[in-house]
Amino acid sequence: MAENIQRGRTIDVHAHMVALGGPETEGKYRDIMPRLSHDEAGREIITVSGKPSYLLPEYLYKPELRIQEMDKNRVDIQVLSMMAPLARYDLDPELGVGYSRIQNEAIAKVVRAHPDRFVGLATVPLQEPAEAANELERTMSDLGMKGVEIATDVNGKNLDWAELWPFYARAEKLGAFVLVHPGVPPGAAQMGDYALSNLIGYPFVTSLAAASLIFSGVLEDFPRLKLCFAHGGGFLPYQRGRLEHGYRVKPECRRKIPRPPSDYFGLLYFDTVTHDLPALEYLIRTAGVDRVLMGSDYPFDVKDPDPVDTVFRLESISTEAKRRLWGENAAGLLGITGMQDQIQ
């Protein structure tokens, strides 16, 4: 990457951390908190309710190592969110609220320790939408969170679930940045081989969530909702034409929205995690340069290992447009100030 380009401050909107269970989370949270363990090969893993769930990169819970990686990759700020598949929407409301608070306090603690390197997104108990709205407001007012990460469904209910409308209303009122990240995809048993649950299942459920929000009228009712879809929006941006055609020929697609899907597509935001420059260039042309934000999916193996360089290598856009992707778009949406140009 050229060393004399004025990038501005770079902001990665898609980076994860998780609070692990410890002495402070005994009692009723003992069996629901993610915990550090080791597999037969001695690798660190996350276990949930005693069952192995994920390999555990130590960067996930050690901010000092994370900052070293950020410096190496020229990432100035990470927007921290927990792992959406561990959002635990399956818990009863009381436990769900407490679990969300533990995760949120952990992220807030890291942000307080390194306020120039991290900002936080809350996790909320969407299984109880009223409590989710209250927790979102609490975290933004008391903890300085910039918004919320939500999974692509709530216990099998799509994001057009009618009970979520008050949550969307509160998020819009608060100006919350809402990162929509895939949870556990349905049909995961069919995608057990070749990591297809991640490679195919995640983009599928992201596309399903976005289409449900469009056709249900959520964006008609809440046009200022700041919805950003992980992994470049899944398959949705590349199937816009199919949604448009469906709106023209299928009455059920017109039942809840007075305008074609493309009008609402223009209200959405997307991260850059496509792992393919032509796909990313198409996304930018289709959504608009002001609707795309740099992301990485840090720290997992499927991450973009160098998101700043990914944007730099886009030959079809100007340096000014690259600065929008590197950080200016995210700074405006998240209310991050002090965006002074850097030359590196």
C-alpha positions as CSV (number, residue, x, y, z in Angstrom):
1,M,0.0,0.0,0.0
2,A,1.3,3.5,-0.9
3,E,2.8,5.2,2.1
4,N,1.9,8.8,1.2
5,I,-1.9,8.6,0.9
6,Q,-4.0,10.6,3.3
7,R,-6.4,8.0,4.6
8,G,-7.9,9.8,7.5
9,R,-8.7,7.8,10.6
10,T,-9.6,4.2,9.6
11,I,-12.6,2.6,11.3
12,D,-13.4,-1.1,11.3
13,V,-17.1,-1.5,11.9
14,H,-17.1,-5.3,12.1
15,A,-14.9,-6.6,14.9
16,H,-15.9,-9.0,17.6
17,M,-15.1,-9.7,21.3
18,V,-16.8,-11.8,23.9
19,A,-16.9,-11.8,27.7
20,L,-16.0,-15.2,29.1
21,G,-17.4,-16.6,32.3
22,G,-15.3,-16.3,35.4
23,P,-15.7,-16.0,39.2
24,E,-17.9,-12.9,38.8
25,T,-20.4,-14.8,36.7
26,E,-21.1,-17.8,38.9
27,G,-24.6,-18.5,40.3
28,K,-27.4,-18.3,37.8
29,Y,-25.1,-17.4,34.9
30,R,-22.7,-20.2,35.5
31,D,-24.0,-22.5,32.8
32,I,-24.9,-19.9,30.2
33,M,-21.7,-17.9,30.0
34,P,-19.2,-18.7,27.2
35,R,-16.1,-20.2,28.9
36,L,-12.5,-20.8,27.9
37,S,-11.5,-24.4,27.5
38,H,-9.2,-26.5,25.3
39,D,-9.8,-29.2,22.7
40,E,-7.9,-32.5,22.3
41,A,-5.2,-30.7,20.3
42,G,-4.7,-28.2,23.1
43,R,-6.2,-25.3,21.2
44,E,-8.2,-22.7,23.0
45,I,-12.0,-23.0,22.4
46,I,-15.2,-21.5,23.6
47,T,-17.6,-23.8,25.3
48,V,-21.3,-23.0,25.9
49,S,-23.1,-25.1,28.5
50,G,-20.1,-27.4,28.5
51,K,-20.3,-28.0,24.7
52,P,-17.4,-27.0,22.4
53,S,-18.6,-24.1,20.1
54,Y,-15.8,-22.1,18.5
55,L,-12.0,-22.0,18.2
56,L,-11.0,-19.1,20.3
57,P,-8.4,-16.7,18.9
58,E,-6.8,-15.0,22.0
59,Y,-7.2,-11.7,20.2
60,L,-11.0,-12.1,21.0
61,Y,-10.5,-11.4,24.7
62,K,-7.0,-9.8,25.0
63,P,-7.3,-6.1,23.9
64,E,-3.5,-5.5,24.2
65,L,-2.8,-8.1,21.5
66,R,-5.7,-6.8,19.4
67,I,-4.2,-3.3,19.4
68,Q,-0.9,-4.6,18.2
69,E,-2.7,-6.2,15.2
70,M,-4.6,-3.1,14.6
71,D,-1.4,-1.0,14.5
72,K,0.2,-3.5,12.0
73,N,-2.9,-3.3,9.8
74,R,-3.3,0.5,10.0
75,V,-6.7,0.2,11.7
76,D,-7.2,3.2,14.0
77,I,-10.5,2.3,15.6
78,Q,-12.5,-0.9,15.9
79,V,-16.2,-1.0,16.6
80,L,-16.6,-3.9,19.0
81,S,-19.6,-6.2,19.0
82,M,-20.0,-9.6,20.5
83,M,-20.4,-12.8,18.5
84,A,-24.0,-12.8,17.3
85,P,-24.4,-16.6,17.4
86,L,-23.7,-16.2,21.2
87,A,-26.4,-13.5,21.7
88,R,-28.5,-16.1,23.6
89,Y,-32.0,-15.1,22.5
90,D,-33.0,-18.6,23.7
91,L,-32.8,-17.5,27.4
92,D,-35.8,-16.5,29.4
93,P,-36.2,-12.7,29.6
94,E,-34.7,-12.2,33.1
95,L,-31.6,-14.2,32.3
96,G,-31.4,-12.7,28.8
97,V,-31.3,-9.1,30.2
98,G,-28.6,-10.1,32.7
99,Y,-26.5,-11.9,30.1
100,S,-26.7,-8.9,27.8
101,R,-25.6,-6.6,30.6
102,I,-22.5,-8.8,31.3
103,Q,-21.5,-8.7,27.7
104,N,-22.1,-4.9,27.4
105,E,-20.2,-4.1,30.6
106,A,-17.2,-6.1,29.3
107,I,-17.2,-4.2,26.0
108,A,-17.6,-0.9,27.8
109,K,-14.7,-1.7,30.1
110,V,-12.4,-2.2,27.1
111,V,-13.6,1.0,25.5
112,R,-13.0,3.0,28.7
113,A,-9.5,1.6,28.9
114,H,-8.7,2.5,25.3
115,P,-11.1,5.3,24.2
116,D,-9.0,6.3,21.3
117,R,-9.0,2.8,19.8
118,F,-12.4,1.3,20.4
119,V,-16.1,2.1,20.4
120,G,-18.8,-0.3,21.4
121,L,-22.0,-1.8,20.1
122,A,-24.4,-3.3,22.6
123,T,-26.0,-6.7,22.6
124,V,-29.7,-6.8,23.7
125,P,-32.3,-9.5,24.6
126,L,-34.4,-9.3,21.4
127,Q,-36.5,-12.2,22.7
128,E,-38.1,-9.6,24.9
129,P,-38.3,-6.5,22.6
130,A,-39.3,-4.0,25.3
131,E,-36.3,-5.0,27.5
132,A,-34.1,-4.9,24.4
133,A,-35.1,-1.3,23.7
134,N,-34.5,-0.3,27.3
135,E,-31.1,-2.0,27.3
136,L,-30.1,-0.2,24.1
137,E,-31.1,3.1,25.6
138,R,-29.2,2.4,28.8
139,T,-26.0,1.4,27.1
140,M,-26.0,4.4,24.8
141,S,-26.8,6.9,27.6
142,D,-24.8,5.3,30.5
143,L,-22.0,3.3,28.7
144,G,-21.5,5.5,25.6
145,M,-22.3,2.7,23.2
146,K,-22.8,3.8,19.6
147,G,-25.6,1.3,18.7
148,V,-26.3,-2.4,18.8
149,E,-25.5,-5.6,17.0
150,I,-28.5,-7.9,16.3
151,A,-28.7,-11.3,14.9
152,T,-30.6,-12.1,11.7
153,D,-33.5,-13.8,13.5
154,V,-35.0,-14.2,16.9
155,N,-35.5,-17.8,17.8
156,G,-36.6,-18.6,14.2
157,K,-38.7,-15.4,13.8
158,N,-37.5,-13.2,11.0
159,L,-36.7,-9.5,11.7
160,D,-40.1,-8.5,10.4
161,W,-41.6,-10.0,13.7
162,A,-44.3,-7.5,14.6
163,E,-43.2,-7.3,18.2
164,L,-39.9,-5.8,17.1
165,W,-41.5,-2.6,15.8
166,P,-41.1,-0.7,19.1
167,F,-37.5,-1.7,19.3
168,Y,-36.9,-0.3,15.8
169,A,-38.7,2.9,16.8
170,R,-36.4,3.3,19.8
171,A,-33.3,2.6,17.8
172,E,-34.3,5.1,15.2
173,K,-35.1,7.7,17.8
174,L,-31.7,7.2,19.5
175,G,-29.8,7.3,16.2
176,A,-28.4,3.9,17.0
177,F,-26.1,2.2,14.5
178,V,-27.6,-1.3,14.0
179,L,-25.2,-4.0,12.8
180,V,-27.1,-7.0,11.5
181,H,-24.9,-10.1,11.8
182,P,-25.9,-13.7,11.0
183,G,-26.7,-16.0,13.8
184,V,-27.0,-19.7,13.5
185,P,-28.5,-20.5,10.1
186,P,-31.5,-22.8,9.7
187,G,-30.7,-26.1,8.0
188,A,-27.2,-26.1,9.6
189,A,-27.2,-29.9,9.6
190,Q,-27.2,-29.9,5.8
191,M,-24.3,-27.5,5.9
192,G,-22.1,-29.4,8.3
193,D,-19.4,-30.2,5.7
194,Y,-16.9,-27.8,4.2
195,A,-17.8,-25.0,6.7
196,L,-20.8,-24.3,4.5
197,S,-22.8,-23.1,7.5
198,N,-20.5,-20.2,7.6
199,L,-19.6,-19.8,3.9
200,I,-23.2,-20.2,2.5
201,G,-25.5,-20.2,5.6
202,Y,-24.3,-16.8,6.9
203,P,-24.8,-14.9,3.6
204,F,-28.1,-16.6,3.2
205,V,-29.6,-15.6,6.5
206,T,-28.2,-12.0,6.1
207,S,-30.1,-11.8,2.7
208,L,-33.2,-13.2,4.3
209,A,-33.1,-10.7,7.1
210,A,-32.6,-7.7,4.7
211,A,-35.4,-8.9,2.4
212,S,-37.8,-9.4,5.3
213,L,-37.1,-5.8,6.6
214,I,-37.7,-4.4,3.1
215,F,-40.9,-6.2,2.2
216,S,-42.4,-6.0,5.7
217,G,-42.5,-2.2,5.7
218,V,-39.9,-1.7,8.5
219,L,-38.0,0.7,6.3
220,E,-41.2,2.4,5.2
221,D,-42.0,3.1,8.8
222,F,-38.5,3.8,10.0
223,P,-36.6,5.3,7.1
224,R,-33.9,6.8,9.3
225,L,-32.9,3.5,10.9
226,K,-29.2,3.0,10.4
227,L,-29.1,-0.7,9.4
228,C,-25.7,-2.1,8.3
229,F,-25.5,-5.6,7.0
230,A,-22.4,-7.7,7.6
231,H,-20.5,-9.6,5.0
232,G,-21.4,-7.2,2.2
233,G,-25.1,-7.8,2.7
234,G,-24.8,-11.5,1.9
235,F,-26.3,-12.4,-1.5
236,L,-28.9,-9.5,-1.4
237,P,-27.0,-6.8,-3.4
238,Y,-26.4,-9.3,-6.2
239,Q,-30.1,-10.4,-6.4
240,R,-31.7,-6.9,-6.4
241,G,-33.2,-7.6,-9.8
242,R,-35.0,-10.6,-8.5
243,L,-36.6,-8.7,-5.7
244,E,-37.6,-5.9,-8.1
245,H,-39.1,-8.4,-10.5
246,G,-40.9,-10.1,-7.6
247,Y,-42.4,-6.8,-6.6
248,R,-43.8,-6.4,-10.1
249,V,-45.3,-9.8,-10.6
250,K,-46.2,-11.1,-7.1
251,P,-49.0,-9.4,-5.3
252,E,-47.7,-10.5,-1.8
253,C,-44.5,-8.5,-2.4
254,R,-46.6,-5.3,-2.7
255,R,-48.9,-5.9,0.2
256,K,-46.9,-3.9,2.8
257,I,-44.8,-1.5,0.8
258,P,-46.0,1.2,-1.6
259,R,-42.7,1.5,-3.5
260,P,-40.3,-1.0,-5.2
261,P,-37.6,-2.7,-3.1
262,S,-34.9,-0.6,-4.8
263,D,-36.2,2.5,-3.0
264,Y,-35.6,0.8,0.4
265,F,-32.3,-0.9,-0.6
266,G,-30.9,2.7,-0.9
267,L,-31.5,3.2,2.8
268,L,-29.2,0.3,3.8
269,Y,-25.5,0.2,4.7
270,F,-23.1,-2.6,4.1
271,D,-19.6,-3.6,5.2
272,T,-16.7,-4.4,2.9
273,V,-16.3,-8.1,3.9
274,T,-16.8,-9.7,0.5
275,H,-13.3,-11.3,0.0
276,D,-13.6,-10.3,-3.7
277,L,-12.6,-7.0,-5.2
278,P,-15.0,-7.2,-8.2
279,A,-17.9,-8.1,-5.8
280,L,-17.0,-5.2,-3.6
281,E,-16.7,-2.8,-6.6
282,Y,-20.2,-3.9,-7.7
283,L,-21.6,-3.3,-4.2
284,I,-20.1,0.2,-4.2
285,R,-21.6,0.9,-7.6
286,T,-25.0,-0.5,-6.6
287,A,-25.4,0.8,-3.0
288,G,-23.3,4.0,-3.4
289,V,-20.0,4.9,-1.9
290,D,-21.7,6.6,1.0
291,R,-23.4,3.3,2.0
292,V,-20.3,1.1,2.3
293,L,-18.2,0.9,5.5
294,M,-14.9,-0.8,6.1
295,G,-15.1,-4.0,8.1
296,S,-13.0,-7.1,8.7
297,D,-14.9,-9.7,10.8
298,Y,-11.8,-9.7,13.2
299,P,-10.4,-11.9,14.7
300,F,-11.7,-15.1,13.1
301,D,-10.1,-17.1,10.3
302,V,-12.8,-15.9,7.8
303,K,-11.8,-12.3,8.4
304,D,-10.4,-9.9,5.9
305,P,-6.8,-9.9,7.2
306,D,-6.1,-6.4,5.9
307,P,-9.2,-4.3,5.3
308,V,-7.4,-1.0,4.8
309,D,-5.4,-2.6,1.9
310,T,-8.6,-4.1,0.5
311,V,-10.0,-0.6,0.1
312,F,-6.7,0.7,-1.2
313,R,-6.7,-1.9,-4.0
314,L,-10.1,-0.8,-5.4
315,E,-9.0,0.6,-8.7
316,S,-12.4,1.9,-9.8
317,I,-12.9,4.5,-7.1
318,S,-11.1,7.7,-6.3
319,T,-8.9,8.4,-3.2
320,E,-11.6,10.6,-1.9
321,A,-14.1,7.7,-2.2
322,K,-11.6,5.4,-0.5
323,R,-11.4,7.8,2.5
324,R,-15.2,7.5,2.7
325,L,-14.9,3.8,3.1
326,W,-11.9,3.8,5.3
327,G,-13.6,5.9,8.0
328,E,-15.5,9.0,7.0
329,N,-18.8,7.1,6.5
330,A,-18.5,5.3,9.8
331,A,-17.5,8.4,11.7
332,G,-20.6,10.2,10.5
333,L,-22.9,7.3,11.4
334,L,-21.3,6.5,14.7
335,G,-20.8,10.1,15.8
336,I,-17.0,9.7,16.1
337,T,-15.2,13.0,16.2
338,G,-11.6,14.0,15.7
339,M,-11.2,12.6,12.2
340,Q,-7.9,14.2,11.5
341,D,-6.1,13.1,8.4
342,Q,-3.0,11.0,8.9
343,I,-0.2,10.4,6.4
344,Q,1.1,6.9,6.7
